[in-house]
Amino acid sequence: MQRHFRPEALVNDWKFAQKEVCEELALLHYFSFKKPQPGGEVCFVITVKEFAAPPKGQFARFFAQADRHLNQKVAPILPTGWGNSILEALTACVRMIREFPYESENAIAAKGAPGS
């Protein structure tokens, strides 16, 4: 008798390495996203953490965070998103990237320079 193993059955084994919820063991998923801008496109790297168990105070297991701040001139904000799936967290993060303006550090420094 031949046994067939399903690859997806092994995927969740990593969660058993976490002993306490406070350890916040997470599997990392990486995505890239290009935001079109008048001066060219800006590439963001988005990391989605898939927690073995939701962190204390959270109900969702997936957290997405971009590598660049937005809205730097007014009030810098780092795009993030929580969700019950990779898709939900990623979509929330991408929505923030689309919604807020991105200004490069060079543009901000130039605007703050004397005579600008």
C-alpha positions as CSV (number, residue, x, y, z in Angstrom):
1,M,0.0,0.0,0.0
2,Q,1.4,3.3,-1.1
3,R,0.8,6.4,1.1
4,H,0.4,9.8,-0.5
5,F,1.4,12.9,1.5
6,R,-0.2,16.2,0.8
7,P,2.4,19.0,0.8
8,E,-0.1,21.4,2.4
9,A,-0.3,19.1,5.4
10,L,3.3,20.0,6.3
11,V,2.9,23.7,5.9
12,N,1.5,24.4,9.3
13,D,4.1,22.3,11.3
14,W,6.3,25.4,11.9
15,K,3.6,26.8,14.3
16,F,4.4,24.1,16.8
17,A,7.9,25.6,17.4
18,Q,6.2,28.4,19.3
19,K,5.8,27.6,23.0
20,E,4.3,30.9,24.3
21,V,2.1,33.4,22.5
22,C,4.4,36.2,23.7
23,E,7.2,34.8,21.5
24,E,5.2,35.9,18.4
25,L,6.7,33.3,16.0
26,A,5.8,34.3,12.4
27,L,6.4,33.1,8.9
28,L,7.4,36.0,6.6
29,H,6.0,36.5,3.1
30,Y,7.5,39.2,0.9
31,F,5.8,41.2,-1.9
32,S,6.9,44.2,-4.1
33,F,4.6,47.0,-5.2
34,K,5.3,49.9,-7.6
35,K,3.5,53.2,-6.9
36,P,3.3,55.3,-10.1
37,Q,4.4,58.9,-9.4
38,P,4.8,62.0,-11.7
39,G,8.6,61.8,-11.2
40,G,8.7,58.1,-11.8
41,E,7.7,55.0,-9.9
42,V,8.6,54.1,-6.3
43,C,9.1,50.5,-5.4
44,F,7.9,49.3,-2.0
45,V,8.7,46.0,-0.3
46,I,5.8,44.7,1.8
47,T,6.4,42.1,4.5
48,V,3.4,40.1,5.7
49,K,3.9,38.3,9.0
50,E,1.8,35.1,9.4
51,F,1.8,34.7,13.2
52,A,1.5,31.2,14.7
53,A,-1.1,32.7,17.0
54,P,-2.5,36.2,17.0
55,P,-0.4,38.5,19.1
56,K,-1.8,39.7,22.5
57,G,-4.6,42.1,21.9
58,Q,-5.1,41.1,18.2
59,F,-7.7,38.8,16.6
60,A,-6.0,38.6,13.2
61,R,-3.0,36.4,12.5
62,F,-1.6,38.4,9.5
63,F,0.2,41.7,9.6
64,A,1.6,43.6,6.6
65,Q,4.1,46.4,6.7
66,A,5.8,48.4,3.9
67,D,9.5,49.4,4.0
68,R,8.9,53.1,3.2
69,H,7.0,55.9,4.9
70,L,4.4,57.9,3.0
71,N,3.1,61.5,3.6
72,Q,6.6,62.5,4.7
73,K,6.0,66.2,4.4
74,V,2.9,66.5,6.6
75,A,2.9,63.5,9.0
76,P,5.0,60.5,8.0
77,I,3.1,57.2,8.1
78,L,4.3,53.7,7.6
79,P,1.7,51.7,5.5
80,T,0.4,48.7,7.5
81,G,-2.6,46.3,7.5
82,W,-4.1,43.5,9.6
83,G,-6.2,40.7,8.4
84,N,-7.4,37.1,8.8
85,S,-5.6,36.1,5.6
86,I,-2.5,37.2,3.6
87,L,-4.8,38.8,1.1
88,E,-6.6,40.9,3.7
89,A,-3.5,42.2,5.3
90,L,-1.7,42.9,2.0
91,T,-4.7,44.7,0.5
92,A,-5.0,47.0,3.5
93,C,-1.3,47.9,3.3
94,V,-1.5,48.5,-0.5
95,R,-4.6,50.6,0.0
96,M,-2.6,52.9,2.3
97,I,0.2,53.1,-0.3
98,R,-2.3,54.2,-3.0
99,E,-4.0,56.7,-0.7
100,F,-1.2,58.7,0.7
101,P,1.5,60.7,-1.3
102,Y,5.1,59.6,-1.4
103,E,7.9,62.3,-1.4
104,S,11.5,61.2,-1.7
105,E,13.9,62.3,1.0
106,N,15.7,64.4,-1.6
107,A,12.5,66.3,-2.5
108,I,11.8,67.0,1.2
109,A,15.4,68.1,1.9
110,A,15.3,70.4,-1.2
111,K,12.0,72.0,0.0
112,G,13.5,72.7,3.4
113,A,16.7,74.3,2.0
114,P,17.2,78.1,2.1
115,G,15.8,79.7,-1.0
116,S,13.3,77.0,-1.9
